[in-house]
């Protein structure tokens, strides 16, 4: 290795004999989770890093996430993170090997943010304050000497014939050796994530896999659903079926009824199958209110308890297994009076109720769209990005990290882990 190469690799000297001296070694576009981590760790390598953010604040989605608590990551091994992203999860092997969930926790603990693991496996700051998470990142960014430019959008990017890239903002033109795009997707556009990175990627020949809302509430075509607004089911099983009864997605978890339909972990996790379908209003959702119990088991429970508690209202007996208002709804759907007594429940009626408790089908309308989506499904095609470095396979010196890539995982901190890890990995090479 020659002296110049050694200097470049060490980060001690940059472009010592280059015909063109760039303004920056690396420019990172987008100060979200991936961009902030990339800027920090690249600068800590000695690189001269400029982090451009079009908004007036960095990390706005971090502040909004987890109900303003910020679900930092998930309490699982690397394999669990990969599985949460489905087939595309394989792309994350190198990133997670470089920066695992344990490394994420070490980072935040080192910055004074203590964490806790909730029963679901989600990891939050003990303070339940997303602002503490962001403040820790910004303190580290400040110490790293990376330069953060707020309120300065990247309006255009181009390859410089002599080498490197030129970025145009509203006030200046700046050059860099390496360019990292961490602009996010299309979710929560109010945060500034309006798909800018896709245009930049296309400019360099990249394919953008069709983008759809993910981790987004479901809307439903059932008049009884709004009547259950505010009711939480701590554990439910959901399955999405198409018009030909083909299973498209399934997930277990809690759910919350809303005036428009359903929200909560389980609905959000199956939402990609709905928003990504050509005709979502032809899909149906099968709801299982007793995922830990078989249909035959609940039927036997009804048989035993209606005999033992014959004078009690049937809905009251069923409420030993699920929320009372859900029981009232099931009775209404089964065309049984709400005040029906438990006594003399016929076998056909008993089996009908058991089937509804386990397999209630509801027609879907769609989702609440990108405006309420936590992440974006689709994005820069993974086939065109080197998973070992996050560098474009089409344009040397161009890198991608975070949600701009075709990566979307389950709710529960998985998507933040992907952002931290891909940002960290890219930082090793920019």
C-alpha positions as CSV (number, residue, x, y, z in Angstrom):
1,X,0.0,0.0,0.0
2,X,1.4,3.4,-0.9
3,X,1.7,6.4,1.5
4,X,-1.3,8.2,0.0
5,X,-3.5,5.0,0.3
6,X,-2.3,4.6,3.9
7,X,-3.2,8.2,4.7
8,X,-6.6,7.8,3.2
9,X,-7.4,4.6,5.0
10,X,-6.2,6.0,8.4
11,X,-8.3,9.1,7.9
12,X,-5.4,11.3,9.0
13,X,-5.0,13.0,5.6
14,X,-7.5,13.4,2.8
15,X,-6.8,14.0,-0.9
16,X,-3.2,14.9,-0.3
17,X,-2.2,14.6,-4.0
18,X,-5.6,14.6,-5.6
19,X,-6.1,16.9,-8.6
20,X,-9.3,18.2,-6.9
21,X,-9.5,19.1,-3.3
22,X,-13.1,18.5,-2.1
23,X,-14.9,20.7,0.4
24,X,-15.8,17.6,2.4
25,X,-14.7,14.0,2.6
26,X,-18.3,12.9,2.9
27,X,-21.7,14.6,2.7
28,X,-24.6,12.8,4.3
29,X,-28.1,13.9,3.1
30,X,-30.8,13.5,5.8
31,X,-30.3,13.8,9.6
32,X,-32.6,11.0,10.7
33,X,-31.5,7.9,12.6
34,X,-29.2,6.5,9.9
35,X,-27.8,9.8,8.8
36,X,-26.9,10.9,12.4
37,X,-25.1,7.6,13.2
38,X,-23.3,7.7,9.9
39,X,-22.1,11.2,10.4
40,X,-21.0,10.5,14.0
41,X,-19.0,7.4,13.3
42,X,-17.5,8.7,10.0
43,X,-16.3,11.9,11.7
44,X,-14.9,9.8,14.6
45,X,-12.7,8.1,12.0
46,X,-11.2,11.5,11.2
47,X,-13.3,12.1,8.1
48,X,-14.5,15.7,7.3
49,X,-18.3,15.2,7.3
50,X,-21.2,17.5,6.5
51,X,-24.7,16.4,7.5
52,X,-27.4,18.2,5.5
53,X,-30.9,18.4,6.9
54,X,-33.7,20.3,5.1
55,X,-35.7,20.7,8.2
56,X,-35.1,23.0,11.1
57,X,-34.5,20.1,13.5
58,X,-32.6,16.9,13.2
59,X,-34.1,13.5,14.2
60,X,-37.8,14.6,14.2
61,X,-39.0,11.0,13.6
62,X,-37.0,9.9,16.5
63,X,-38.9,12.3,18.7
64,X,-42.3,11.1,17.3
65,X,-41.5,7.4,17.5
66,X,-43.0,5.0,20.0
67,X,-45.6,7.5,21.1
68,X,-42.7,10.0,21.9
69,X,-40.9,7.3,23.9
70,X,-38.6,6.0,21.1
71,X,-38.5,2.3,20.8
72,X,-34.7,2.1,20.4
73,X,-34.3,-1.5,19.4
74,X,-35.6,-5.0,20.2
75,X,-34.5,-7.5,22.8
76,X,-33.3,-10.3,20.6
77,X,-30.3,-11.7,18.8
78,X,-29.3,-10.7,15.3
79,X,-31.4,-13.6,13.8
80,X,-34.5,-12.1,15.3
81,X,-33.9,-8.7,13.7
82,X,-33.2,-10.3,10.3
83,X,-36.4,-12.4,10.6
84,X,-38.5,-9.2,11.2
85,X,-37.7,-8.0,7.7
86,X,-38.8,-11.1,5.8
87,X,-36.8,-12.2,2.7
88,X,-35.0,-8.8,2.5
89,X,-33.7,-9.3,6.0
90,X,-30.7,-11.2,4.6
91,X,-29.4,-7.9,3.4
92,X,-28.7,-6.8,7.0
93,X,-26.3,-9.6,7.9
94,X,-23.1,-7.5,7.6
95,X,-24.7,-4.3,9.1
96,X,-25.9,-6.2,12.1
97,X,-22.6,-8.0,12.5
98,X,-20.9,-4.6,12.6
99,X,-23.5,-3.0,14.9
100,X,-25.8,-5.3,16.8
101,X,-28.6,-4.6,19.2
102,X,-26.1,-5.0,22.0
103,X,-23.9,-2.3,20.4
104,X,-26.9,0.0,20.2
105,X,-27.5,-0.3,23.9
106,X,-23.8,0.2,24.6
107,X,-23.9,3.4,22.6
108,X,-26.9,4.8,24.5
109,X,-25.7,3.6,27.9
110,X,-22.4,5.2,27.2
111,X,-24.2,8.5,26.5
112,X,-26.1,8.3,29.8
113,X,-29.4,6.9,28.5
114,X,-30.5,4.0,30.6
115,X,-32.9,1.5,29.0
116,X,-35.5,-1.0,29.9
117,X,-37.0,-4.1,28.2
118,X,-40.7,-4.3,28.2
119,X,-42.7,-7.5,28.2
120,X,-43.1,-7.4,24.4
121,X,-39.3,-7.2,23.9
122,X,-39.4,-3.5,23.0
123,X,-36.5,-1.5,24.4
124,X,-37.2,2.1,25.6
125,X,-35.3,4.7,27.6
126,X,-36.1,4.4,31.3
127,X,-37.3,8.0,31.2
128,X,-39.9,7.2,28.5
129,X,-38.6,10.3,26.7
130,X,-37.6,10.2,23.1
131,X,-36.0,13.6,23.5
132,X,-33.4,12.0,25.8
133,X,-32.5,9.6,23.0
134,X,-32.1,12.4,20.5
135,X,-30.2,14.7,22.9
136,X,-27.7,11.9,23.5
137,X,-27.2,11.5,19.7
138,X,-26.8,15.2,19.2
139,X,-24.2,15.5,22.0
140,X,-22.2,12.7,20.4
141,X,-22.5,14.3,17.0
142,X,-21.2,17.6,18.5
143,X,-18.2,15.8,20.0
144,X,-17.5,14.0,16.7
145,X,-16.9,17.4,15.0
146,X,-19.2,16.4,12.1
147,X,-20.9,19.6,10.8
148,X,-24.7,19.7,11.0
149,X,-26.4,22.1,8.6
150,X,-30.1,22.6,9.4
151,X,-32.6,24.1,7.1
152,X,-30.4,23.4,4.1
153,X,-32.0,20.9,1.6
154,X,-30.0,19.2,-1.0
155,X,-31.7,20.3,-4.2
156,X,-29.5,18.6,-6.7
157,X,-26.6,16.1,-6.8
158,X,-24.2,15.3,-9.6
159,X,-21.1,13.3,-10.3
160,X,-18.0,15.4,-10.9
161,X,-16.0,14.1,-14.0
162,X,-12.7,14.5,-12.1
163,X,-14.0,12.5,-9.2
164,X,-16.4,12.9,-6.3
165,X,-19.8,14.6,-6.2
166,X,-21.3,18.0,-6.2
167,X,-24.3,18.9,-4.0
168,X,-26.3,22.0,-4.7
169,X,-28.4,23.6,-1.9
170,X,-30.4,26.8,-1.9
171,X,-27.3,28.8,-0.9
172,X,-24.2,27.0,-2.2
173,X,-22.5,24.3,-4.1
174,X,-20.3,21.9,-2.2
175,X,-18.2,18.9,-3.2
176,X,-17.3,15.6,-1.6
177,X,-15.5,12.4,-2.2
178,X,-18.3,10.2,-0.9
179,X,-22.0,10.9,-0.8
180,X,-24.4,9.0,1.5
181,X,-28.2,9.3,1.1
182,X,-30.2,8.8,4.3
183,X,-33.3,10.7,3.4
184,X,-35.8,8.2,4.6
185,X,-38.9,7.2,2.7
186,X,-42.4,8.6,2.4
187,X,-43.8,7.9,5.8
188,X,-44.8,10.8,8.1
189,X,-44.3,13.5,5.3
190,X,-44.9,16.2,7.9
191,X,-41.4,15.3,9.2
192,X,-39.9,16.1,5.9
193,X,-39.6,12.6,4.5
194,X,-41.0,13.2,1.1
195,X,-39.0,10.7,-1.0
196,X,-36.2,13.1,-2.1
197,X,-33.6,10.3,-2.0
198,X,-35.4,8.2,-4.6
199,X,-34.9,10.9,-7.2
200,X,-31.2,11.2,-6.4
201,X,-30.9,7.4,-6.6
202,X,-32.7,7.3,-10.0
203,X,-30.3,9.9,-11.3
204,X,-27.5,7.4,-10.8
205,X,-29.5,4.5,-12.5
206,X,-30.9,2.9,-9.4
207,X,-34.2,1.0,-9.4
208,X,-36.8,2.1,-6.9
209,X,-39.0,-0.8,-5.7
210,X,-42.6,0.3,-5.6
211,X,-43.2,2.2,-2.4
212,X,-46.3,1.6,-0.1
213,X,-47.2,2.6,3.5
214,X,-46.1,0.1,6.1
215,X,-46.8,-0.1,9.9
216,X,-49.9,1.9,9.2
217,X,-53.4,1.6,10.8
218,X,-56.1,-0.3,8.9
219,X,-59.4,1.0,7.7
220,X,-62.4,-1.3,7.7
221,X,-65.9,-1.6,6.1
222,X,-67.9,-2.7,9.1
223,X,-70.4,-0.5,10.8
224,X,-69.8,-2.1,14.2
225,X,-66.1,-1.4,14.4
226,X,-66.4,2.4,15.3
227,X,-68.7,1.3,18.2
228,X,-65.7,-0.4,19.8
229,X,-63.6,2.7,19.6
230,X,-61.1,2.7,22.5
231,X,-61.3,-1.0,23.2
232,X,-57.9,-2.8,23.5
233,X,-57.4,-6.5,22.9
234,X,-54.1,-7.4,24.6
235,X,-53.6,-10.5,22.5
236,X,-55.2,-11.2,19.2
237,X,-54.4,-13.0,16.0
238,X,-54.9,-11.3,12.6
239,X,-54.8,-12.8,9.1
240,X,-55.2,-11.0,5.8
241,X,-56.9,-12.9,3.0
242,X,-57.5,-11.9,-0.6
243,X,-60.8,-12.5,-2.5
244,X,-59.7,-16.0,-3.4
245,X,-59.1,-16.9,0.2
246,X,-55.3,-16.8,-0.1
247,X,-53.5,-15.9,3.1
248,X,-51.4,-12.8,2.5
249,X,-50.2,-12.0,6.1
250,X,-50.6,-13.1,9.7
251,X,-49.5,-11.7,13.0
252,X,-50.2,-12.0,16.7
253,X,-50.2,-9.1,19.1
254,X,-52.3,-6.4,20.7
255,X,-54.8,-4.2,18.8
256,X,-56.8,-1.1,19.5
257,X,-60.2,-0.4,17.9
258,X,-60.6,3.1,16.4
259,X,-63.3,5.0,14.6
260,X,-61.7,4.2,11.3
261,X,-60.7,0.6,12.0
262,X,-57.8,-0.9,13.8
263,X,-54.4,0.2,15.1
264,X,-51.8,-1.2,17.4
265,X,-48.9,-3.7,16.9
266,X,-50.8,-6.6,15.2
267,X,-52.7,-4.4,12.7
268,X,-49.6,-2.4,11.8
269,X,-47.5,-5.5,11.3
270,X,-50.0,-6.9,8.7
271,X,-50.6,-3.5,7.0
272,X,-48.0,-3.9,4.3
273,X,-50.0,-6.7,2.7
274,X,-53.0,-4.4,2.6
275,X,-51.4,-1.2,1.3
276,X,-49.3,-3.1,-1.2
277,X,-52.3,-4.9,-2.7
278,X,-53.8,-3.6,-6.0
279,X,-57.4,-3.8,-4.6
280,X,-57.2,-3.5,-0.8
281,X,-61.0,-3.0,-0.6
282,X,-61.4,-6.6,-1.8
283,X,-59.4,-8.0,1.1
284,X,-60.7,-9.3,4.4
285,X,-59.3,-9.5,7.9
286,X,-59.8,-12.6,10.0
287,X,-59.7,-11.8,13.7
288,X,-58.9,-14.3,16.4
289,X,-59.7,-12.9,19.9
290,X,-58.4,-16.0,21.6
291,X,-55.0,-16.9,19.9
292,X,-53.9,-18.9,22.9
293,X,-56.9,-21.2,22.8
294,X,-58.3,-23.6,20.2
295,X,-61.8,-23.3,18.8
296,X,-62.7,-26.7,20.3
297,X,-61.3,-25.5,23.6
298,X,-63.4,-22.4,23.7
299,X,-66.5,-24.4,22.6
300,X,-65.9,-26.8,25.6
301,X,-65.5,-23.8,27.9
302,X,-68.9,-22.4,26.7
303,X,-70.5,-25.8,27.2
304,X,-69.2,-26.2,30.7
305,X,-69.7,-22.7,31.9
306,X,-73.2,-22.2,30.5
307,X,-74.3,-25.2,32.5
308,X,-72.6,-24.0,35.6
309,X,-73.7,-20.3,35.3
310,X,-77.0,-20.7,33.5
311,X,-78.6,-17.7,35.2
312,X,-75.8,-15.4,34.2
313,X,-75.9,-13.4,30.9
314,X,-74.1,-15.3,28.1
315,X,-71.9,-12.2,27.4
316,X,-70.8,-12.2,31.0
317,X,-69.7,-15.8,30.8
318,X,-67.7,-15.0,27.6
319,X,-66.2,-12.0,29.2
320,X,-64.1,-14.3,31.3
321,X,-62.0,-14.8,28.2
322,X,-62.2,-11.5,26.3
323,X,-63.4,-7.8,26.8
324,X,-67.1,-7.6,27.5
325,X,-67.8,-5.2,24.6
326,X,-66.2,-7.7,22.2
327,X,-68.5,-10.3,23.6
328,X,-71.5,-8.1,23.0
329,X,-70.4,-7.5,19.5
330,X,-69.9,-11.2,18.8
331,X,-73.4,-11.9,20.1
332,X,-74.8,-9.2,17.8
333,X,-72.9,-10.6,14.8
334,X,-74.3,-14.0,15.6
335,X,-77.8,-12.4,15.7
336,X,-78.3,-13.3,19.4
337,X,-79.8,-10.8,21.9
338,X,-77.2,-9.0,24.1
339,X,-79.1,-10.0,27.3
340,X,-79.3,-13.6,26.4
341,X,-78.9,-16.0,29.4
342,X,-76.2,-18.6,29.4
343,X,-78.7,-21.4,30.1
344,X,-79.9,-23.7,27.3
345,X,-77.3,-22.5,24.7
346,X,-77.7,-24.9,21.8
347,X,-74.8,-26.7,20.3
348,X,-75.1,-25.0,17.0
349,X,-75.2,-21.5,18.6
350,X,-72.3,-22.5,20.9
351,X,-70.2,-23.6,17.9
352,X,-71.2,-20.4,16.0
353,X,-69.9,-18.2,18.8
354,X,-66.7,-20.2,19.1
355,X,-66.1,-19.8,15.4
356,X,-66.7,-16.1,15.6
357,X,-64.4,-15.7,18.6
358,X,-61.6,-17.4,16.6
359,X,-62.4,-16.6,13.0
360,X,-64.4,-13.4,12.6
361,X,-64.0,-12.1,9.1
362,X,-64.3,-8.3,8.5
363,X,-64.0,-6.6,5.1
364,X,-61.1,-4.2,4.7
365,X,-61.1,-0.8,3.0
366,X,-57.4,0.0,3.1
367,X,-55.0,1.9,5.3
368,X,-54.6,5.5,6.5
369,X,-51.7,5.9,4.0
370,X,-48.3,7.5,4.2
371,X,-49.5,10.3,6.4
372,X,-49.9,7.9,9.3
373,X,-47.4,5.2,8.3
374,X,-44.4,4.7,10.5
375,X,-42.2,3.3,7.7
376,X,-42.1,2.9,3.9
377,X,-42.1,-0.5,2.2
378,X,-40.1,-0.4,-1.0
379,X,-37.3,1.9,-1.9
380,X,-33.8,1.6,-3.4
381,X,-33.4,-1.9,-4.7
382,X,-31.2,-4.0,-2.5
383,X,-29.8,-5.9,-5.5
384,X,-28.0,-2.7,-6.5
385,X,-26.4,-2.0,-3.1
386,X,-23.4,-3.8,-1.7
387,X,-24.7,-5.1,1.7
388,X,-21.1,-5.4,3.0
389,X,-20.4,-1.6,2.6
390,X,-23.7,0.1,1.7
391,X,-22.1,1.4,-1.4
392,X,-23.9,1.5,-4.7
393,X,-23.0,-1.2,-7.2
394,X,-23.8,1.3,-10.0
395,X,-21.9,4.4,-8.8
396,X,-18.7,4.1,-6.8
397,X,-18.6,6.6,-3.9
398,X,-22.4,6.7,-3.6
399,X,-23.9,5.1,-0.5
400,X,-27.3,4.4,1.0
401,X,-28.5,3.7,4.6
402,X,-31.8,3.6,6.5
403,X,-35.4,3.7,5.3
404,X,-34.5,4.9,1.8
405,X,-33.5,1.3,1.1
406,X,-36.1,-1.4,0.4
407,X,-36.2,-2.5,4.0
408,X,-39.2,-2.5,6.4
409,X,-39.6,-4.6,9.5
410,X,-42.2,-5.3,12.1
411,X,-43.1,-2.8,14.8
412,X,-40.9,-3.1,17.9
413,X,-37.6,-1.2,17.3
414,X,-36.6,-3.3,14.3
415,X,-36.6,-0.5,11.9
416,X,-34.5,1.8,14.2
417,X,-32.0,-1.1,14.5
418,X,-31.8,-1.3,10.7
419,X,-31.1,2.5,10.6
420,X,-28.5,2.5,13.3
421,X,-26.7,-0.5,11.8
422,X,-26.7,0.5,8.1
423,X,-25.7,4.0,9.1
424,X,-22.8,2.7,11.2
425,X,-21.7,0.3,8.4
426,X,-21.7,3.0,5.8
427,X,-19.6,5.2,8.1
428,X,-16.8,2.7,7.9
429,X,-16.4,3.4,4.2
430,X,-17.4,7.0,3.5
